[in-house]
Amino acid sequence: MLFETILDQLFPSQGLLLVSRLGHVIQSSPKARELCQVLQAGAGPASPADRVEWRDLWSLPTQIRTLCKSMIESREDFPNQRLQLHDEIDIEGQCCVHLTGDWVDWGEVEPTYLLISIENRQEVSAQRAAFDTYRYQLTARESDVWRLAMQGCSYSAIAEQLFISVNTVKRHMKSIHEKRRQ
């Protein structure tokens, strides 16, 4: 429980899974379990009553199983190279989830654990936009434009969402980039 609390405090928008080479989930953060539920269901965040204990690779969502299997295969194909694999999953109408897989090396001859990082891109971009708003003293509207741009929205999508013209979006983006260069 202490480990989960620490992970939650250090990485509030990032879920972490520690998986053995044999496919057993050694540890998972609360955010990882929440995002696994979202991936598994393809629906909204799970309620506390719907909690699932992720004990082995086969109980994990398909996208994470695929990433783990690819990591294990890449280790066999490229034993002397440190590879990090990434995947993006777009969950219709909800969010975009970014997965990162990396081997954990604790001084053993052969790394036996995978660290899988799971991020909700919208949460991460919103946090970064909030930080950038403070750091670069962006106006409220520039902050809105920047948050959507950080989520990968096109200028026309930003304009539509904020009920402004594309030229206004361009003007805000130009101002944001000027402030970031100073």
C-alpha positions in Angstrom: 0.0 0.0 0.0 2.9 2.4 0.8 4.4 1.7 -2.6 1.1 2.5 -4.3 0.8 5.8 -2.4 4.3 6.8 -3.4 3.7 6.0 -7.0 0.5 7.9 -7.0 2.2 10.9 -5.5 5.2 10.9 -7.8 3.3 10.0 -11.0 -0.3 11.3 -10.6 -1.2 11.1 -14.3 1.0 8.0 -15.2 0.2 4.4 -14.4 3.1 2.0 -13.8 3.1 -1.8 -14.1 6.0 -4.0 -13.1 5.7 -7.3 -15.0 8.0 -10.3 -14.7 9.5 -11.9 -17.8 7.1 -14.8 -17.2 4.1 -12.4 -17.4 3.2 -12.0 -13.7 2.2 -8.5 -12.6 4.5 -7.8 -9.6 3.2 -4.3 -8.8 0.7 -1.9 -10.2 -0.2 1.7 -9.3 -3.8 2.8 -8.8 -3.6 4.9 -12.0 -2.4 1.8 -14.0 -5.3 -0.2 -12.8 -7.7 2.6 -13.6 -6.3 3.0 -17.2 -6.3 -0.8 -17.6 -10.0 -0.8 -16.8 -10.5 2.0 -19.4 -8.5 0.0 -22.0 -10.3 -3.3 -21.1 -13.8 -1.9 -21.3 -13.2 0.7 -24.0 -15.6 2.7 -21.8 -15.3 5.3 -19.0 -13.2 5.0 -15.9 -14.1 2.1 -13.6 -15.8 2.6 -10.3 -14.1 1.3 -7.2 -16.5 -1.6 -7.1 -15.3 -2.7 -10.5 -11.6 -3.1 -9.4 -9.8 -6.0 -11.0 -6.6 -7.4 -9.6 -4.1 -7.6 -12.5 -2.1 -10.7 -11.6 -0.8 -12.1 -14.9 -0.2 -11.0 -18.4 -3.4 -12.7 -19.7 -5.6 -10.6 -17.4 -4.1 -7.4 -18.8 -5.7 -5.5 -21.7 -4.8 -6.8 -25.1 -2.8 -3.7 -26.0 -0.5 -4.1 -22.9 -0.2 -7.9 -23.5 0.9 -7.2 -27.1 3.5 -4.6 -25.9 4.9 -7.1 -23.3 5.1 -9.9 -25.8 6.9 -7.5 -28.2 9.3 -6.5 -25.5 10.1 -10.1 -24.7 10.6 -11.0 -28.4 12.7 -7.9 -29.0 14.9 -9.0 -26.1 15.4 -12.4 -27.7 16.1 -10.8 -31.1 18.4 -8.0 -29.8 19.9 -9.3 -26.6 22.6 -6.6 -26.3 20.5 -3.6 -27.1 18.4 -1.6 -24.7 15.1 -1.1 -26.5 12.1 0.9 -25.4 8.8 0.3 -27.2 5.9 2.7 -27.5 2.3 2.4 -28.5 -0.6 4.9 -28.8 -4.2 3.7 -28.3 -7.1 6.0 -29.2 -10.2 5.2 -27.2 -13.1 6.5 -29.2 -14.5 9.8 -27.8 -12.6 9.4 -24.5 -8.9 9.7 -24.5 -5.6 8.7 -26.0 -3.4 6.4 -24.0 0.3 6.2 -24.5 2.2 3.0 -23.5 5.9 2.7 -23.0 7.7 -0.6 -22.3 11.2 -0.8 -20.9 13.4 -3.4 -19.2 14.3 -2.8 -15.6 17.9 -3.5 -14.9 18.7 -4.2 -11.2 22.3 -5.3 -11.8 21.2 -8.8 -12.8 22.9 -10.6 -15.7 19.6 -10.5 -17.6 16.8 -8.0 -16.8 13.8 -10.0 -15.7 11.2 -7.3 -15.3 9.3 -5.0 -17.7 8.2 -1.5 -16.6 5.1 -0.5 -18.5 4.1 3.1 -18.3 0.5 4.0 -19.1 -0.4 7.7 -19.7 -3.7 9.4 -20.5 -2.4 12.0 -23.0 -5.2 14.4 -22.3 -4.3 14.5 -18.5 -0.6 14.9 -19.3 -1.2 17.7 -21.8 -3.6 19.5 -19.5 -1.0 19.5 -16.7 1.8 20.6 -19.1 -0.5 23.4 -20.4 -1.3 24.5 -16.9 2.5 24.6 -16.0 3.3 26.5 -19.3 0.5 29.0 -18.6 2.2 29.9 -15.3 5.7 29.7 -16.7 5.2 31.8 -19.8 2.4 34.0 -18.4 -0.2 33.0 -21.0 -3.6 34.5 -21.1 -6.6 32.4 -20.3 -7.5 32.1 -23.9 -3.9 31.3 -24.9 -3.9 28.6 -22.2 -7.1 27.0 -23.7 -5.5 27.1 -27.2 -2.3 25.6 -25.9 -4.0 22.8 -24.0 -5.8 21.7 -27.1 -2.7 22.0 -29.3 -0.8 19.9 -26.7 -3.5 17.2 -27.2 -2.8 17.1 -30.9 -5.8 19.0 -32.1 -5.6 20.8 -35.5 -6.1 24.5 -35.7 -9.5 24.0 -37.2 -10.5 21.6 -34.4 -9.3 24.1 -31.8 -11.2 26.9 -33.5 -14.4 24.8 -33.6 -14.1 23.8 -29.9 -13.4 27.3 -28.7 -15.8 29.0 -31.1 -13.1 31.2 -32.6 -11.7 31.6 -36.1 -8.7 29.6 -37.4 -6.9 32.9 -37.8 -7.4 33.7 -34.1 -6.0 30.3 -33.2 -2.9 31.1 -35.4 -2.5 34.5 -33.7 -2.7 32.8 -30.3 -0.2 30.1 -31.3 2.2 32.8 -32.6 1.9 34.7 -29.3 2.5 31.5 -27.3 5.6 30.6 -29.3 7.0 34.1 -28.9 6.5 33.9 -25.1 8.2 30.5 -25.0 11.2 31.8 -26.9 11.8 34.7 -24.5 
